[in-house]
């Protein structure tokens, strides 16, 4: 065991959900478990349905994360869920996500959907306050 890097040296394996959590791909272990149970995790090309499936160094994991498909190679097993710098040493990203905006392609700009013609639809907070001031003057 390498205490300094927080990695386990043995090749016995670690639960898939626990490794995904240690490597900081998911915020909680239960989210990683749900991914495995939904059958969305592939381990070296084979579908994994059980979260207790053992992951060993050299395995290639494929799974969806947000809008990206992640393909990572397991380099080491984590001893604990440590800082991000420690977690990045547990895997090699074989297909890093392309740098793009958070919005999916083809959707209108977030601000464009918030725009509307004045007087159309429900009044905004600003318009409602102006109406209240107008009514109070009478």
ABEGO torsion letter per residue (X at the ends): XBAAAGBBABAAEBBAAAAAAAAGABABAAAAAAAAAAGABBBGGBBBABAABBBBBGBBBBBBBEABBBBBBBABBBABBBBAAAAAAABBBABBBBBBBABBBGBBBAAAAABBBBGBEBBBAAAAAAAAAAAAAX
